[in-house]
Amino acid sequence: MEDHKPTSFTFEIDNFLEKEAVVSSPTFSSGGCQWYANVYPKGNGIEGHLALYLSVANSISLQLGWKRRAKYSFVLLNQYGKEIHKTTEFCQVFCAQVSGWSFPRALTLEKLQEKGFLENNKLIVKVQVQVVEVVNEAHVTGNETMDIEGFQVLCSQAIQVSWIFVRHPDIALNFKPKSHSVKTTYMNLLLKLVEKLDKPPQSFSETELSNTRTELVDLTETGFKLDWLKVKLDEITLERKKTADASRIQELEQDNKNLKAELNKEKIKSAASAAKVLWLEQTVSTLKTKQNKKPKLSPN
């Protein structure tokens, strides 16, 4: 592994406060690799924060199995070129599955409004990059892993896991197991649970809800802080109950309609029977009247 010299690239964004969508920098070179930065003026995934991304340029055109390992950070400058804010430096692996890494909490938008950051409504960003490893081509098995906050995860899982840590920084502060293989197993169980809780509430059976709650308790007992998943599971349980109650009400209303329809049928039948009885009674009465009016025969 050969370290390349650190390099930096500075670019400016005019009329920054009017920007809504992501702003991309020109492509620049570092360590023989092409890079670019993305700036999200209104944040990306984390409300109220400026988000900064570093990505490998033209990643789709690179050879199968390519990889870049690099140290990187972002610096915000004032109009005189003086550093006024710098992110933490990270060292990450960039590859086909993860071609970019971010600082979603680079700086609060409130802090960005302070004097010095946006003189003349212009944001000046410097990207610092030091490439420490370059792999242009390699055999790919699909089982390649990388470290995310002490957990070895598949490269295909890296973005999802990293975002879990971004949104819930304290999730694994009290995690008990130390073995890498055990940590990987529990992380996979957590990812499956997260995926399961993304399903529509009405798709859960009572048994599945009970099993899911047991899985959540088991993961919590390992040291994961999963209050956010408990809230989500409670919401699913409540929503499912509402759906089930609404469905039951609909069933009862339909049963009521069916009973009313049957009752109406019986009423019609009863009315028809009553009419027939009345007709018979009237016929008999008419016959009796005729019989009474018939002249009686006199004896000779």
C-alpha positions in Angstrom: 0.0 0.0 0.0 1.6 3.2 -1.1 0.5 6.6 0.3 0.1 9.3 -2.3 0.7 13.0 -1.5 -2.3 14.8 0.0 -3.9 17.2 -2.4 -6.7 19.8 -2.1 -9.2 21.3 -4.4 -11.1 24.5 -3.8 -14.3 25.6 -5.5 -16.9 28.3 -4.9 -20.7 28.4 -5.0 -22.2 31.8 -5.8 -25.7 32.8 -4.7 -25.6 30.0 -2.2 -28.7 31.0 -0.2 -30.8 30.7 -3.3 -29.6 27.2 -4.0 -32.1 24.4 -3.4 -30.7 21.3 -5.2 -27.4 19.6 -4.9 -24.4 21.5 -6.3 -21.5 19.4 -7.8 -17.9 20.6 -8.1 -15.8 20.2 -11.2 -13.9 17.0 -11.4 -10.4 17.0 -9.8 -7.5 14.6 -9.6 -5.8 13.2 -6.5 -3.6 10.1 -6.2 -4.0 9.4 -9.9 -7.8 9.2 -9.4 -10.6 11.4 -10.5 -13.0 12.8 -7.8 -15.8 15.3 -7.4 -17.7 16.8 -4.4 -21.4 17.3 -3.9 -22.8 20.0 -1.7 -26.4 19.9 -0.4 -27.3 23.5 0.7 -30.5 22.4 2.4 -29.2 19.1 3.7 -29.7 15.5 2.6 -31.4 13.0 5.0 -30.6 15.1 8.1 -32.7 18.2 8.6 -31.1 21.5 9.4 -27.5 20.5 8.3 -25.2 21.3 5.4 -24.3 18.0 3.8 -20.9 17.4 1.9 -20.1 14.4 -0.2 -16.9 13.1 -1.8 -17.3 10.7 -4.7 -15.2 8.8 -7.3 -15.8 10.3 -10.8 -16.9 8.2 -13.7 -17.2 5.1 -11.4 -19.5 3.3 -13.9 -16.7 3.2 -16.5 -14.0 1.8 -14.1 -12.9 -1.9 -14.3 -14.7 -4.6 -12.3 -13.4 -4.8 -8.7 -12.0 -1.3 -8.6 -11.3 0.2 -5.2 -9.9 3.4 -3.7 -9.0 3.9 -0.1 -8.6 7.5 0.8 -8.4 9.9 3.7 -10.5 13.0 3.2 -12.0 16.0 4.9 -13.8 19.2 4.0 -12.8 22.8 4.9 -14.9 25.9 4.6 -13.0 29.1 3.9 -13.8 32.8 4.3 -13.3 35.2 1.4 -9.7 35.7 2.4 -8.9 32.0 2.2 -8.8 31.5 6.0 -10.1 28.2 7.4 -13.3 28.8 9.5 -14.6 25.2 9.7 -13.1 21.8 9.1 -14.8 18.4 9.3 -13.3 15.3 10.9 -10.9 13.4 8.7 -12.1 10.0 7.7 -10.4 7.1 5.9 -12.9 5.1 3.8 -13.0 2.5 1.0 -14.6 3.7 -2.2 -15.8 0.9 -4.5 -18.5 0.0 -7.0 -21.1 -0.5 -4.3 -20.1 2.6 -2.4 -18.7 5.2 -4.8 -19.2 8.1 -2.4 -19.0 9.0 1.3 -20.6 11.9 3.1 -20.7 14.3 6.0 -24.5 14.6 6.4 -23.9 16.7 9.5 -21.1 18.8 8.2 -22.4 22.0 9.8 -25.8 23.3 11.0 -27.6 25.6 8.7 -27.9 28.0 11.6 -24.2 28.1 12.1 -23.7 28.6 8.4 -25.6 31.9 8.7 -22.9 33.3 11.1 -20.5 36.0 9.9 -17.6 34.8 7.7 -19.2 31.7 6.1 -21.3 33.3 3.4 -19.6 36.7 2.6 -21.3 38.1 -0.6 -23.6 35.0 -0.5 -20.8 32.8 -1.6 -19.7 29.5 0.0 -16.0 28.5 -0.5 -15.3 24.8 -0.1 -11.9 23.1 0.0 -11.7 19.3 -0.3 -8.6 17.6 1.1 -7.9 14.1 -0.2 -5.0 11.6 0.3 -5.3 8.4 -1.6 -3.7 5.5 0.3 -4.6 2.5 -1.9 -5.7 2.1 -5.5 -7.0 -1.2 -7.0 -7.9 -0.7 -10.7 -9.2 -4.3 -11.2 -9.9 -7.3 -9.1 -11.9 -10.5 -8.9 -15.3 -9.9 -7.3 -17.2 -12.6 -5.3 -20.0 -10.4 -3.9 -18.8 -11.3 -0.4 -16.4 -8.3 0.0 -16.7 -6.6 3.3 -15.7 -3.3 4.9 -15.6 -1.9 8.4 -18.5 0.4 9.4 -18.1 1.7 13.0 -16.4 -1.5 14.1 -18.8 -3.9 12.3 -17.7 -5.9 9.3 -20.5 -5.7 6.8 -20.9 -6.6 3.1 -20.0 -3.7 0.8 -23.6 -3.9 -0.5 -24.8 -3.2 3.1 -22.3 -0.4 3.8 -24.5 2.5 2.8 -27.5 1.3 4.8 -25.4 0.6 7.9 -23.6 3.9 7.7 -26.9 5.7 7.5 -28.2 3.9 10.6 -25.2 5.2 12.5 -25.7 8.7 11.1 -29.3 8.8 12.3 -28.7 7.0 15.5 -25.1 7.7 16.6 -25.5 6.0 20.0 -27.0 2.8 18.7 -24.0 0.6 19.5 -22.3 2.5 22.4 -23.2 -0.2 24.8 -23.0 -3.2 22.4 -21.6 -6.1 24.4 -20.2 -8.8 22.0 -16.6 -8.2 21.0 -16.1 -11.0 18.5 -16.2 -9.7 14.9 -18.2 -12.7 13.6 -20.7 -12.3 16.4 -21.0 -8.6 15.8 -21.6 -9.3 12.1 -24.3 -11.8 12.9 -26.2 -9.4 15.1 -25.8 -6.6 12.6 -27.4 -8.8 9.9 -30.2 -9.6 12.3 -30.7 -5.9 12.9 -30.8 -5.2 9.1 -33.4 -7.9 8.7 -35.5 -6.4 11.5 -35.3 -3.0 9.9 -36.3 -4.4 6.6 -39.2 -6.3 8.2 -40.5 -3.1 9.9 -40.7 -1.4 6.5 -43.5 -3.6 5.5 -47.1 -2.3 5.5 -48.8 -2.8 8.9 -51.7 -4.8 7.5 -49.2 -7.4 6.1 -48.3 -8.5 9.7 -50.1 -11.4 11.3 -50.5 -11.5 15.1 -47.9 -14.2 15.3 -45.4 -12.3 13.2 -45.9 -9.2 15.3 -45.2 -11.2 18.5 -42.1 -12.8 16.9 -40.9 -9.3 15.8 -41.2 -7.9 19.3 -39.2 -10.9 20.6 -36.5 -10.2 18.1 -36.4 -6.6 19.1 -36.0 -7.5 22.8 -33.2 -10.0 22.0 -31.3 -7.4 20.0 -31.8 -4.8 22.7 -30.3 -7.2 25.3 -27.1 -7.4 23.3 -26.6 -3.6 23.9 -28.1 -2.1 20.8 -30.1 1.0 21.6 -33.2 0.5 19.5 -35.8 2.9 21.0 -36.5 4.2 17.4 -37.4 0.7 16.3 -39.6 0.1 19.3 -41.5 3.3 18.4 -41.9 2.0 14.9 -43.1 -1.4 16.0 -45.6 0.2 18.4 -46.9 2.4 15.5 -47.3 -0.7 13.3 -49.1 -2.6 16.1 -51.5 0.4 16.6 -52.1 0.9 12.9 -52.7 -2.8 12.4 -55.3 -2.7 15.2 -57.0 0.3 13.7 -57.1 -1.5 10.3 -58.4 -4.7 11.9 -61.0 -2.7 13.9 -62.1 -0.9 10.7 -62.3 -4.2 8.8 -64.4 -5.7 11.6 -66.7 -2.7 11.6 -67.1 -3.1 7.8 -67.9 -6.7 8.3 -70.5 -5.9 10.9 -72.0 -3.2 8.7 -72.1 -5.7 5.8 -73.7 -8.3 8.1 -76.3 -5.7 9.1 -77.0 -4.9 5.5 -77.4 -8.5 4.7 -79.8 -9.0 7.6 -81.8 -6.0 6.6 -82.0 -7.4 3.0 -83.2 -10.7 4.4 -85.7 -9.0 6.6 -87.1 -7.0 3.6 -87.4 -10.2 1.7 -89.3 -11.8 4.5 -91.5 -8.7 4.8 -92.3 -8.9 1.1 -93.0 -12.6 1.5 -95.2 -11.9 4.5 -97.0 -9.1 2.7 -97.6 -11.4 -0.3 -98.9 -14.1 2.0 -101.1 -11.6 3.9 -102.5 -10.3 0.5 -103.2 -13.9 -0.5 -105.0 -14.6 2.7 -107.0 -11.4 2.4 -107.9 -12.3 -1.1 -109.0 -15.8 0.0 -111.0 -14.3 2.8 -112.6 -11.8 0.5 -113.4 -14.6 -2.0 -115.0 -16.7 0.7 -117.0 -13.7 1.9 -118.2 -13.0 -1.6 -119.3 -16.6 -2.1 -121.1 -16.5 1.2 -122.9 -13.3 0.2 -123.9 -14.9 -3.1 -125.1 -18.0 -1.3 -127.2 -15.9 1.1 -128.8 -14.0 -1.8 -129.7 -17.1 -3.7 -133.6 -17.5 -3.7 -135.0 -20.3 -1.5 -137.2 -23.0 -3.1 -140.9 -23.1 -2.0 -142.5 -26.4 -1.1 -145.2 -27.6 -3.5 
